[in-house]
């Protein structure tokens, strides 16, 4: 109750100041109105709104409002019901899901078990996400509201997989109708549905009035594509957007200095890293990759990009992950060691290489690396381009190196398996084209291990081997900042990055 009273007083005082009525007392909170058409600033556009062909953060954030899975993760990453109201483990390799009845797709069709079967089988066949479904053997629609998921082996993290956007249930009828155009004509069961999409400019989502969870409070979410962080801040301060993703750490103080704005932050589970194409000469040479790893001054990158906030990364798991190896630094910054390794590899005078990046922070990191690699004779060409093009260049093997970020909260398998198992294609995550039979065996063993401590030790062993092979250069983890108007309310920020804005609103004085 005290917390509620404090919030009311804070709102009243702030509104009084903003309206220039300090001498008039305060504004009655009961007179405030909710504006439910909100505008959000994003760094880049969605690649697609088909949940089975995306694995980038921006596309997933938008798709998470359009689709739902059998289960979902709540704010604390606990598994809770979504399209399935209950489930039971029939054995170590079979789960029976009982679906809620009467759930409607955006096209008016009722969601049935046949749609679930179709969706999971479709996801299992899509190169970009199929690695996540490696343990699923078959999906059966027992009846209209019952689904059986059978595994080819026990898999400790199957519920995390089934809670992901890649496990979203889509309308079989809509996929059949739209075919290859389904990604721009998405049909799910989520709280919001697509109203309009002007690619590389904006996406507009509108409330789905027949949503089984109740009509959303938010009427529209307009997602404006604003690549430059400084411009997002300008738009936020000017009131042109209500909520901004990815306020750079260097801009947080400027946002906070404006009394009309506020920020929230969370520790990113993503690790920002350099992915190296291990199949392309000279990067197929281990000593070349090790030389680059020693030449990367991660502390300088942290200073330039994060103003010494965040944490230097040495593996692909953040340091607070229970499975992370935190007792070693495989490649300390050492220019002389890097030069020696490059000479041993047969490149005493260095070579030319390219790197593809997107966004302010990754470009800043690349600029530091350009200087670092130059110190050992590697002339690095940095290409700042849109995210979709980066993914294409990495997937088709044209890129020598790319800077990306990756991390799935609470699911080590989704990071290590998808990034480093030899069966995973570049499009699905293994952009370094890394192959190591010993690592494959360890990651497969971890999937079948139900004992948390034993599984963690397997993951730690795999990480040591992976880092010795240097297919990636982990750079840093950071706090993720969100900027918003001071009276932006009703949103939920989840640790898994799939934030819920379907009941967000802005409190305003009556006009």
C-alpha positions in Angstrom: 0.0 0.0 0.0 2.8 2.4 0.9 4.5 1.6 -2.4 1.3 2.5 -4.2 0.9 5.8 -2.4 4.5 6.7 -3.1 4.0 6.0 -6.8 0.9 8.2 -6.9 2.7 11.0 -5.2 5.6 10.8 -7.6 3.3 10.9 -10.6 1.4 13.8 -9.2 4.6 15.9 -8.5 6.1 15.1 -11.8 3.0 16.0 -13.8 2.8 19.3 -11.8 6.3 20.2 -12.8 5.8 19.2 -16.4 2.7 21.3 -16.8 4.2 24.3 -15.2 1.6 24.3 -12.4 3.8 24.0 -9.4 2.0 26.9 -7.8 -1.4 25.3 -8.4 -0.7 22.2 -6.3 -0.9 18.7 -7.9 -2.8 17.0 -10.7 -5.4 14.4 -9.5 -4.2 11.0 -10.8 -7.8 10.1 -11.4 -7.9 12.8 -14.1 -4.9 11.3 -16.0 -5.7 9.4 -19.2 -4.0 6.4 -20.8 -2.7 6.7 -24.3 -2.6 3.2 -25.7 -1.1 3.8 -29.1 2.6 3.5 -28.4 5.7 4.0 -30.5 8.9 2.1 -30.1 12.4 2.7 -31.5 14.3 -0.3 -32.8 17.9 -0.4 -34.0 17.1 -2.4 -37.2 14.2 -4.0 -39.0 13.0 -7.5 -38.6 14.4 -10.0 -41.0 11.1 -11.9 -41.2 8.0 -12.4 -39.1 8.0 -16.1 -39.7 9.0 -17.6 -36.3 10.6 -20.6 -37.9 13.1 -18.8 -40.0 14.5 -16.2 -37.6 17.1 -16.2 -34.8 17.9 -12.5 -34.4 16.8 -10.5 -31.4 14.9 -7.8 -33.3 12.7 -10.2 -35.3 12.1 -12.3 -32.2 10.9 -9.3 -30.2 8.3 -8.5 -32.8 7.3 -12.1 -33.5 6.9 -12.7 -29.7 3.9 -10.4 -29.8 2.3 -12.2 -32.7 2.8 -15.9 -31.8 2.7 -18.2 -28.8 4.1 -21.6 -28.0 2.8 -24.5 -26.0 4.5 -23.1 -22.9 6.3 -19.9 -22.1 8.9 -18.5 -19.7 7.6 -16.0 -17.1 9.6 -13.0 -15.8 11.7 -15.4 -13.7 12.3 -17.8 -16.6 10.0 -20.4 -15.0 8.0 -22.6 -17.4 4.3 -21.7 -17.3 1.2 -22.6 -19.5 0.6 -20.8 -22.7 -1.4 -22.6 -25.5 -1.2 -25.8 -23.4 -3.0 -25.6 -20.1 -1.5 -28.7 -18.6 1.1 -31.3 -19.6 2.5 -34.6 -18.2 5.7 -36.6 -18.7 4.5 -40.0 -19.8 8.1 -41.2 -19.8 11.6 -39.7 -20.1 11.0 -39.5 -23.8 7.3 -38.5 -24.2 5.4 -35.4 -23.1 1.6 -35.1 -23.4 0.2 -31.6 -23.8 -3.4 -30.7 -23.2 -4.4 -27.6 -25.2 -6.7 -24.8 -24.2 -10.0 -24.9 -26.2 -11.4 -22.1 -28.2 -8.1 -20.3 -29.0 -8.4 -18.3 -32.2 -5.7 -17.5 -34.8 -5.7 -14.0 -36.2 -7.5 -15.3 -39.3 -10.5 -16.5 -37.1 -9.7 -20.2 -37.3 -9.6 -22.2 -34.1 -6.1 -23.5 -33.1 -6.1 -27.3 -33.0 -3.6 -30.0 -32.2 -3.1 -30.4 -36.0 -1.7 -26.9 -36.1 0.8 -27.7 -33.3 1.9 -30.8 -35.1 2.3 -28.9 -38.4 4.2 -26.1 -36.7 6.7 -28.2 -34.8 7.4 -30.4 -37.8 7.8 -27.3 -39.9 10.3 -25.8 -37.4 12.2 -29.1 -37.3 12.7 -28.9 -41.0 13.9 -25.2 -41.2 17.7 -24.9 -41.4 17.9 -21.7 -39.2 16.1 -23.2 -36.2 16.2 -27.0 -36.7 19.2 -27.4 -34.4 17.0 -26.5 -31.4 14.7 -29.4 -32.1 17.4 -32.1 -32.5 16.0 -34.2 -29.7 12.4 -34.4 -31.0 11.6 -37.6 -32.8 7.9 -37.1 -33.6 4.9 -35.0 -32.9 1.4 -36.6 -32.9 -2.0 -35.0 -32.7 -3.8 -37.5 -30.4 -7.1 -35.6 -30.8 -8.1 -32.0 -31.5 -6.8 -30.8 -28.1 -4.0 -33.3 -27.2 -0.5 -33.4 -28.5 2.2 -36.0 -27.9 5.8 -35.0 -28.3 8.3 -37.9 -28.4 12.0 -37.5 -28.0 14.8 -39.7 -29.5 16.6 -39.5 -26.2 16.0 -37.9 -22.8 16.6 -34.1 -23.1 16.8 -32.1 -19.9 16.1 -28.7 -21.6 13.2 -29.7 -23.9 10.7 -27.4 -22.1 13.0 -24.4 -22.7 13.1 -25.3 -26.4 9.3 -25.6 -26.5 8.9 -22.2 -24.9 10.9 -20.4 -27.5 9.7 -18.3 -30.4 11.1 -20.9 -32.8 8.5 -23.3 -31.3 5.6 -20.9 -32.1 2.4 -22.4 -33.3 1.3 -21.0 -36.7 -1.9 -21.4 -38.7 -1.4 -24.3 -41.1 -4.1 -22.8 -43.3 -2.3 -19.4 -43.5 1.0 -21.0 -44.3 -0.6 -23.0 -47.1 -2.3 -19.8 -48.3 0.7 -17.5 -48.2 3.5 -19.9 -48.9 6.9 -18.1 -49.2 5.1 -14.8 -48.3 4.0 -16.0 -44.8 6.9 -14.1 -43.3 5.2 -10.8 -44.3 1.7 -12.1 -43.7 2.1 -13.7 -40.2 -0.8 -15.4 -38.6 -0.5 -16.5 -34.9 -2.5 -16.6 -31.7 -0.7 -13.8 -29.9 -2.1 -10.6 -28.3 -1.0 -8.5 -31.3 -1.4 -9.0 -35.0 0.4 -7.4 -38.0 -1.4 -4.3 -39.3 1.3 -2.8 -41.6 5.0 -3.3 -42.4 7.0 -0.8 -44.5 10.3 -2.6 -44.5 13.3 -0.7 -43.2 11.0 2.0 -42.0 8.3 0.7 -39.6 6.2 -2.2 -38.4 2.7 -1.6 -36.9 1.1 -4.2 -34.7 -2.5 -3.9 -33.5 -4.5 -5.5 -30.7 -6.1 -8.9 -31.5 -9.6 -8.4 -30.0 -10.3 -12.1 -29.8 -7.1 -12.9 -27.9 -7.7 -15.8 -25.5 -6.0 -14.0 -22.7 -8.3 -11.0 -23.0 -8.3 -8.0 -25.3 -4.9 -6.2 -24.9 -4.9 -2.8 -23.4 -2.5 -1.5 -26.1 -4.3 -0.6 -29.3 -1.2 -0.3 -31.5 2.6 -0.8 -31.2 4.3 1.2 -33.9 7.9 0.0 -34.3 10.1 2.7 -35.9 13.4 1.6 -37.4 16.1 4.1 -36.2 19.6 2.6 -36.7 21.6 5.4 -35.0 21.5 5.4 -31.2 21.9 9.2 -31.0 18.9 9.6 -33.3 16.8 7.3 -31.1 17.7 9.5 -28.1 16.7 12.6 -30.1 13.4 11.0 -31.1 12.8 9.9 -27.4 13.5 13.4 -26.0 11.3 15.0 -28.7 8.4 12.7 -27.8 8.3 11.0 -31.2 8.8 7.6 -29.6 7.7 6.4 -26.2 10.2 3.5 -25.7 13.7 2.9 -27.0 15.5 -0.3 -27.2 19.3 -0.4 -26.8 20.2 3.0 -25.3 24.0 2.9 -25.5 25.7 3.0 -22.1 27.5 6.2 -23.2 24.1 7.8 -23.7 22.4 6.8 -20.4 23.4 9.9 -18.5 22.0 12.2 -21.2 18.7 10.3 -21.1 18.5 10.5 -17.3 19.3 14.3 -17.4 15.9 14.8 -19.0 13.2 14.9 -16.4 10.6 13.7 -18.9 12.5 10.4 -19.4 13.6 7.3 -17.5 15.6 4.2 -18.1 15.6 0.6 -17.0 18.4 -1.9 -17.3 19.0 -5.6 -17.1 22.2 -7.7 -17.3 22.4 -9.0 -20.8 22.7 -12.8 -21.2 24.1 -12.2 -24.6 27.9 -12.3 -25.3 29.1 -10.0 -28.0 31.7 -11.9 -30.1 33.6 -12.1 -33.3 32.7 -15.2 -35.4 35.6 -16.4 -37.6 35.0 -18.4 -40.7 37.2 -21.4 -39.9 36.8 -22.9 -43.4 38.3 -19.9 -45.2 42.0 -19.4 -45.7 43.9 -18.2 -43.7 41.4 -18.6 -40.8 41.5 -22.4 -41.3 44.9 -22.2 -39.6 44.6 -22.5 -35.8 47.6 -20.3 -35.1 46.1 -17.5 -37.1 42.9 -17.6 -35.1 44.9 -17.8 -31.9 47.0 -14.8 -33.0 43.8 -12.7 -33.6 42.5 -13.8 -30.2 45.7 -12.6 -28.4 45.7 -9.3 -30.4 42.2 -8.3 -29.3 42.4 -5.7 -26.5 39.1 -6.5 -24.8 39.6 -4.0 -22.0 40.0 -1.2 -24.5 36.9 -2.4 -26.3 35.0 -2.4 -23.0 36.2 1.2 -22.3 35.3 2.5 -25.8 31.9 0.7 -26.2 30.7 0.5 -22.6 32.7 3.3 -20.8 34.1 0.5 -18.6 30.7 -0.9 -17.7 29.9 -4.5 -18.5 32.2 -7.5 -18.3 35.0 -8.8 -20.5 34.1 -12.2 -21.9 36.4 -15.1 -22.3 33.9 -17.8 -23.3 30.5 -17.8 -25.0 28.6 -17.9 -21.7 28.2 -14.9 -19.4 30.1 -15.1 -16.2 27.0 -15.5 -14.0 25.9 -18.6 -15.9 26.3 -21.7 -13.7 27.9 -23.6 -16.6 30.5 -20.9 -17.5 34.2 -21.5 -17.1 35.4 -18.6 -15.1 38.8 -19.8 -13.9 40.9 -19.2 -17.0 41.8 -16.5 -19.5 42.6 -18.5 -22.7 43.9 -15.5 -24.7 45.3 -12.7 -22.6 46.1 -9.5 -24.6 49.6 -10.1 -25.9 50.8 -8.4 -29.1 54.2 -10.1 -29.2 52.7 -13.5 -28.7 50.2 -12.7 -31.5 53.0 -11.7 -33.9 54.9 -14.9 -33.1 51.9 -17.1 -33.8 51.2 -15.3 -37.0 54.8 -15.8 -38.1 54.6 -19.5 -37.2 51.5 -19.8 -39.3 53.4 -18.5 -42.3 52.1 -14.9 -42.3 54.9 -12.8 -40.8 53.8 -9.8 -42.8 50.1 -10.3 -42.1 47.2 -10.3 -44.6 44.0 -8.5 -45.5 40.7 -9.5 -44.0 37.1 -8.2 -43.9 34.7 -7.8 -41.0 30.9 -7.1 -41.2 29.1 -5.3 -38.4 25.8 -3.6 -37.6 24.9 -0.9 -35.1 26.8 1.7 -33.2 28.3 -0.5 -30.4 29.5 -3.3 -32.7 31.0 -0.7 -35.1 32.9 0.9 -32.1 34.2 -2.6 -31.2 35.3 -3.2 -34.7 37.2 0.1 -34.8 39.3 -1.0 -31.8 39.9 -4.4 -33.4 40.9 -2.7 -36.6 43.7 -1.0 -34.7 44.6 -4.1 -32.7 44.9 -6.4 -35.7 46.8 -3.7 -37.6 49.5 -3.9 -34.9 50.2 -7.5 -36.0 50.0 -6.7 -39.8 46.4 -7.7 -40.4 44.7 -5.1 -42.5 41.1 -5.2 -41.5 38.3 -3.8 -43.7 35.2 -3.0 -41.6 31.9 -3.0 -43.3 29.0 -1.3 -41.5 25.8 -2.7 -43.0 22.2 -3.8 -42.2 21.7 -6.9 -40.1 20.1 -9.0 -42.8 23.1 -8.5 -45.1 25.5 -9.4 -42.3 23.7 -12.7 -41.7 23.6 -13.4 -45.4 27.4 -12.7 -45.8 28.1 -15.0 -42.8 25.8 -17.7 -43.9 27.1 -17.9 -47.5 30.7 -17.9 -46.4 31.7 -14.5 -47.9 32.5 -12.9 -44.6 35.9 -13.5 -43.0 34.6 -12.3 -39.6 31.4 -10.8 -38.2 30.5 -9.3 -34.9 27.3 -10.7 -33.4 25.7 -11.4 -30.1 24.2 -14.6 -28.7 22.8 -15.9 -25.5 19.7 -17.8 -24.3 18.9 -17.3 -20.6 18.8 -20.5 -18.6 19.6 -22.7 -21.7 23.3 -23.4 -22.2 22.5 -26.0 -24.8 20.8 -23.4 -27.0 24.1 -21.4 -27.0 26.8 -24.0 -27.2 25.1 -26.6 -29.3 23.7 -24.1 -31.8 27.0 -22.3 -32.1 29.5 -25.2 -32.1 28.0 -28.5 -33.0 29.2 -29.7 -36.4 25.7 -30.6 -37.5 24.4 -27.1 -37.1 24.5 -25.0 -40.3 25.7 -21.4 -40.5 22.1 -20.2 -40.9 21.1 -22.0 -37.7 23.9 -20.5 -35.7 27.3 -22.2 -36.4 28.6 -19.2 -38.5 32.2 -20.1 -37.8 31.6 -23.5 -39.4 33.3 -25.1 -36.4 33.8 -28.9 -36.4 35.3 -30.9 -33.6 34.2 -34.5 -33.0 35.1 -34.4 -29.3 33.0 -31.3 -28.8 30.1 -32.9 -30.6 30.2 -35.9 -28.3 30.3 -33.7 -25.2 27.4 -31.5 -26.3 25.3 -34.6 -27.2 26.1 -36.2 -23.8 25.1 -33.0 -22.0 21.7 -33.1 -23.7 21.0 -36.5 -22.2 22.3 -35.7 -18.7 19.6 -34.8 -16.2 21.9 -34.2 -13.2 22.6 -30.5 -13.2 26.1 -30.7 -11.7 27.2 -33.4 -14.0 25.8 -31.6 -17.0 27.5 -28.4 -16.0 30.9 -30.2 -15.9 30.4 -31.5 -19.4 29.7 -28.0 -20.6 32.8 -26.7 -18.9 35.0 -29.3 -20.6 33.4 -28.5 -24.0 34.1 -24.8 -23.5 37.8 -25.4 -22.8 38.2 -27.3 -26.0 36.2 -24.8 -28.0 38.3 -21.8 -26.8 41.5 -23.7 -27.4 40.3 -24.0 -31.1 39.4 -20.3 -31.2 36.6 -20.3 -33.7 35.2 -17.1 -32.0 36.6 -14.2 -30.0 34.3 -13.4 -27.1 34.4 -9.7 -26.4 32.0 -8.6 -23.6 28.7 -8.8 -21.9 26.9 -5.6 -20.9 23.9 -4.1 -19.2 21.1 -3.5 -21.6 19.4 -0.1 -21.2 15.9 0.9 -22.3 14.9 4.5 -22.5 11.3 5.6 -22.2 9.0 8.5 -21.4 8.7 9.0 -17.7 5.0 7.8 -17.6 5.4 4.8 -19.8 3.7 2.0 -17.9 2.2 -1.5 -18.2 5.2 -3.1 -19.9 7.0 -6.3 -18.9 10.7 -6.8 -19.4 11.6 -10.5 -19.4 15.1 -11.8 -18.8 14.8 -13.8 -22.1 14.5 -10.5 -24.1 10.9 -11.2 -25.3 9.4 -8.2 -23.7 5.6 -7.8 -23.5 4.3 -4.4 -24.6 0.8 -5.6 -25.3 -0.6 -3.8 -22.2 1.7 -0.8 -22.3 0.4 2.7 -22.2 1.5 6.3 -21.5 -0.1 8.4 -18.7 -1.0 11.9 -19.9 -2.9 14.8 -18.7 -6.3 15.4 -20.3 -6.1 17.7 -23.3 
